[in-house]
Amino acid sequence: MSLRSKLLSGYVFIALVTIGVAYFSLRATNELNATFDAVTQKSIPAINALTDMRYYAILAFGHASEMSLAVSGSIAGNLDELIQHEKDELSEAYKNYRLALMHYQRHLKMRNGQTGAEQSGSVEAISNRLLEKI
């Protein structure tokens, strides 16, 4: 074999190896992206719903505290109007909390496996106790 044909076969071999590595890298990247998308689509909406639930629970606590301050006389103004305003705000916060809870439950039910059901059951039990207080 001549030197030229050896070099040519070496280049062909290197090209085939490069194409093979590129192909398998592309497939692996696509699989990782698909896995990431699947995990993200199942986890992120539930995490966002939990964040919303936490926000509305804190908001409800804030409005209940303001109502307590209004009743104690610490806030100046028409007592009936202040109390009615805080009641309306509290009702709105709990309504939004319920919506976030339903959103969370819907996303957790989409998950497969017992872990999602256990998490959903635990959050639902605590949420029901919170919602019973109003």
Secondary structure as UniProt FT lines:
FT   HELIX           3..72
FT   HELIX           79..110
FT   HELIX           114..132
//
